[in-house]
């Protein structure tokens, strides 16, 4: 069952879809926060994974980041890494106070850009007991180095020049300065970004998954906010909580998940989906089905099943659900 909800995050109201199991089991339930990709909204891949995981016995929450989708925040289209991390923690707070959720059994799932954000959030928020990612990227690293890691450093330096000029223009009263997330045509997307660019264009700009609230542009002030952000910097602090990273074998962004995995400690698994590119894991059933199955098994092993309350929630000294 899906319920429309709102909750606060650093002074802004975020809009979310709360999914609860319809299998007749009694709570309290383990729960999972699901973060969307950069430029995405809760109605796209985040909602798909949240709905599918709810069908496996979890309460799940997909939500729009601040400044995007149905959530509050001006200027629209701002991609603020620090706020995105705060949004995930705010979503955890919402679940932690929900009657059907066991506070001690909350996990987080990040897709694409949220894969980096959930690692940063989990590193500093011990309420998150297990974390999974799908096609994880550190969006700041992607802007700095390119999707495949081979971008000329001069490209990002030029973007920082443009961001600086945009801030000055805004100070002069010239309005919010933005740049398009996607080019105008598939041919341009392929020419600029190869297979990865074409995949993104097809998903966001065609009938396959296009949504009117999905971001078509970012503010230039997003760029300098990303400049010094590193979603993987403190991934070692996730341990001893378990980490599962799911990656498409054909994804040009896979190097980022590999880098994060190599720096992670404690229980961790890097799971490859053969044949899948980065965006294939957003909605294509030959790849999403196995990914959801793997995630469900992972979170069930780490968070437990419905009705199986942790020791703290029961008011006893019994240990919580296993984390190794």
SVG drawing of the C-alpha trace seen along z (x, -y; Angstrom):
<svg xmlns="http://www.w3.org/2000/svg" viewBox="-4 -44 47 58">
<polyline fill="none" stroke="black" stroke-width="0.4" points="0.0,0.0 1.3,-3.5 0.7,-6.5 1.7,-10.1 3.6,-11.6 5.7,-14.7 8.4,-15.2 10.9,-18.0 14.5,-18.2 16.6,-21.2 13.6,-23.5 12.1,-22.3 9.1,-19.9 10.0,-16.8 7.4,-14.8 7.6,-11.1 5.8,-7.9 5.6,-5.4 5.1,-1.8 3.9,0.8 3.5,4.6 0.2,6.0 1.0,9.6 -1.1,9.7 2.0,10.0 2.0,8.1 4.5,5.5 6.7,4.0 8.5,4.1 12.1,3.5 12.3,0.4 14.4,-1.0 15.0,-4.6 15.3,-4.7 17.1,-7.6 16.7,-8.6 19.4,-9.4 20.5,-12.9 17.7,-14.6 15.3,-11.8 12.1,-11.8 10.4,-9.3 8.0,-8.2 10.8,-6.7 13.4,-4.1 13.4,-4.9 9.7,-4.2 10.1,-1.0 12.6,0.4 10.7,-0.9 7.5,0.8 9.2,4.1 10.9,4.2 7.7,3.5 6.3,6.6 9.1,8.5 8.0,7.4 9.7,4.1 8.3,0.6 10.0,-1.6 10.2,-5.3 11.0,-6.9 11.1,-10.7 12.1,-13.7 15.2,-15.5 14.9,-19.1 14.7,-21.6 13.5,-18.9 10.3,-17.1 7.4,-17.8 9.6,-18.8 10.1,-22.3 13.2,-24.5 14.3,-27.4 16.0,-27.6 14.5,-24.7 17.0,-22.3 19.6,-22.9 21.7,-19.7 23.3,-20.3 25.3,-17.3 25.2,-18.3 21.5,-18.8 21.0,-15.5 22.8,-13.7 20.6,-15.5 17.5,-14.5 18.4,-10.8 18.9,-11.3 15.5,-13.2 13.9,-10.2 15.4,-7.9 13.9,-10.1 10.5,-9.9 10.7,-6.1 12.1,-5.9 8.9,-7.6 6.4,-5.6 4.2,-3.2 4.8,-0.2 8.6,-0.5 11.0,1.1 13.4,-1.7 16.4,0.6 15.9,2.2 16.2,-0.6 18.4,-0.3 19.1,-2.6 19.3,-2.1 20.9,-4.6 20.5,-4.5 23.1,-6.3 23.9,-9.6 22.1,-8.5 24.5,-5.6 27.1,-8.1 24.8,-10.1 23.7,-7.0 27.3,-6.0 28.0,-9.5 24.8,-9.5 25.4,-6.0 29.0,-6.8 27.7,-9.3 24.2,-8.0 24.2,-4.8 20.5,-4.5 21.1,-3.0 21.9,0.7 22.6,1.8 23.2,0.1 22.8,1.1 23.6,-0.7 22.6,-0.2 24.7,-1.7 26.3,-3.9 28.2,-7.0 29.6,-9.9 28.0,-12.7 30.8,-15.1 33.4,-12.7 31.4,-12.3 31.3,-16.0 35.0,-16.3 36.3,-13.2 33.5,-12.2 31.2,-9.2 34.1,-7.0 36.8,-8.7 38.7,-10.0 37.5,-13.5 40.0,-16.3 40.4,-18.3 40.0,-21.5 36.3,-20.6 35.5,-20.9 37.6,-24.0 35.6,-25.6 32.4,-24.6 33.7,-26.3 34.4,-29.4 30.8,-29.4 29.5,-28.7 31.5,-31.7 30.1,-33.9 26.6,-32.7 26.8,-33.6 27.9,-37.1 25.0,-37.4 22.5,-36.3 23.9,-38.9 23.3,-41.5 19.6,-40.5 19.8,-38.6 17.9,-35.6 18.8,-32.0 21.4,-30.7 21.0,-27.1 22.4,-24.6 20.6,-21.7 21.1,-18.2 20.5,-16.6 21.1,-17.7 18.3,-18.3 18.5,-15.0 19.5,-11.4 22.2,-11.9 23.7,-14.8 23.5,-12.7 25.4,-9.8 28.0,-12.1 28.6,-13.8 28.3,-10.9 28.6,-7.7 26.5,-4.8 26.1,-6.2 24.7,-9.5 22.4,-7.7 21.1,-5.5 20.3,-8.5 18.6,-10.4 16.4,-7.5 15.3,-7.0 14.7,-10.6 13.6,-12.1 11.4,-9.5 8.2,-7.7 10.2,-5.0 10.3,-6.9 9.9,-10.6 8.2,-12.5 7.2,-16.2 8.9,-16.8 12.2,-15.2 14.9,-17.8 15.7,-19.1 18.3,-21.6 20.6,-22.2 21.5,-25.5 25.1,-26.6 25.5,-27.0 25.2,-23.2 28.6,-22.9 30.7,-24.7 28.8,-22.9 29.9,-19.6 33.5,-20.7 34.8,-19.6 32.3,-16.9 33.3,-13.3 30.6,-10.8 33.1,-7.9 35.5,-9.7 34.3,-8.1 32.9,-4.8 35.2,-3.0 32.9,-4.4 30.0,-2.3 31.7,0.8 30.8,2.9 27.4,2.4 27.1,4.4 27.3,3.0 26.0,4.4 26.9,2.7 25.1,3.9 26.8,2.9 26.0,3.5 28.9,5.4 28.6,3.0 28.3,-0.2 30.9,-2.8 30.4,-4.2 31.3,-0.8 34.8,-2.1 33.2,-4.3 31.5,-1.4 34.7,0.5 36.6,-2.4 34.1,-2.7 34.1,1.0 37.9,1.2 37.9,-1.5 35.0,0.1 35.7,2.3 33.7,4.9 31.0,7.0 30.8,6.0 29.8,7.5 30.2,6.2 27.5,8.0 27.7,7.8 24.7,8.0 25.9,9.4 24.9,7.5 23.6,4.5 24.6,0.9 24.3,-1.8 20.7,-2.9 19.6,0.7 19.3,1.3 16.8,-1.6 13.9,0.3 14.7,3.1 13.2,6.3 16.0,8.7 18.3,6.7 16.0,5.2 14.5,8.5 17.8,10.1 18.9,6.8 15.7,6.6 16.0,10.3 19.6,9.8 18.7,6.6 15.7,8.3 17.9,11.3 20.6,8.9 18.2,6.7 16.2,9.6 19.4,11.2 20.6,8.0 17.4,6.4 15.1,9.5 11.5,10.2 8.3,8.5 7.3,8.9 10.8,9.8 11.6,6.9 15.1,6.0 16.2,6.3 16.2,2.5 12.7,2.2 11.5,5.0 13.1,3.4 15.4,6.3 19.2,6.9 18.9,9.2 21.1,8.3 19.6,6.6 19.4,8.2 22.8,9.6 25.1,7.3 27.7,9.8"/>
</svg>
